[in-house]
Amino acid sequence: MTAWTEHLARMGATLDETARSIAFASPADEARATETATIAVPLLHLGTIRSQGPDSAAFLHNLVSNDVKHMEADTAAWNSFNSPKGRMIASFLVWTEEGGHALALSADILPAFLKKFSMYVLRSKVKLADASAEVALIGLAGPQAVAIAQAAGAALPAEDMRQAVSAAGVRCIRLGAQRLVLAVATDAAPALFDALVAAGALRAGTAAWQLGMIRAGLALVTAPTQEEFVAQMLNYELIGGVDFHKGCYPGQEIVARTQYLGKLKKRTYRLALPAGSTAAPGTDVYAPDFGEQSAGKLVNVAPTADGGVEALAVIQSSSAEAGEIRVGAPDGPRADLLDLPYALA
């Protein structure tokens, strides 16, 4: 354990270092908190990579799906790194820093991703490093997120997908009006977390944050779903994670062909499973029009206040439109389709 996680344990957190998750209460109670309070969540399931050097922007720009070269100093963006076949190896949030950039992605894929990414450095004047031990990420979500962050000393950006850094070094990235990510030096994380709680935030864990991200329609690639999906299948172009006007990058031809030739047959949908259900990322989903054949996969899952599960799932659009989705087997639990906060194009 680190000083940061030891502090959380003293506050009553249950830590699962293998699963890289944290909880302060029961899954149902934490899910309920997302609906009634503003929550502060240590984002232990995410890791951070730093890209430093004069070639950082050009290096990243040539490898990922979104424009990095023209990112302004106060911006952040969703992005992805893809296989030559256009399948997402990683999805991440990228932001500019002094001297380079930072990438926040699922911690379970970070080591292998960093090793693969580093193979492209060659003569580029850029240094890649795992900064997860140096940077603590804290999520803040709920109706009072902005007021609580300000009360804790954070500087607030005025627009979504912008960032601001306070005099104390707290970086605040605004994902939405009620959803912020705070990045701070790990040794300063305990004091910041305490300040957020003192300002009115409710301590919550990984599942609560994931539930909010599911409801926001923001998918995260993890180990069970690597190289399963083209970016548009995760609705990445709808959330600003793909630039179709930039130059080539691994998988670009497939991503562009999917966009312009109308070959996209799968999309990410939001599902609800009834009380008592269990599910995991990578689980197959089924529909009558595909019979015994999988019609898609679960991407991210989280428990709900009623003992059920909500999930983001990539599903054949024809199956989703028909409305009968089963999880785990053709006769498995039936899932209800729920709304997303954006329209599927």
Secondary structure, 3 states (H helix, E strand, C coil): CCHHHHHHHHCCCEEECCCCEEECCCHHHHHHHHHHCCEEEECCCEEEEEEECCCHHHHHHCCECCCCCCCCCCEEEEEEEECCCCEEEEEEEEEEECCEEEEEEECCCHHHHHHHHHCCCCCCCCEEEECCCCEEEEEEECCCHHHHHHHCCCCCCCCCCEEEECCCCCEEEEEECCEEEEEEEHHHHHHHHHHHHHCCCEECCHHHHHHHHHHCCCCCCCHHHCCCCEHHHHCCCCCCCCCCCCCCCCCHHHHHHHHHCCCCCEEEEEEEECCCCCCCCCCEEECHHHCCCCCEEEEEEEECCCCCEEEEEEEEHHHHHHCCEEECCCCCCEEEEECCCCCCC
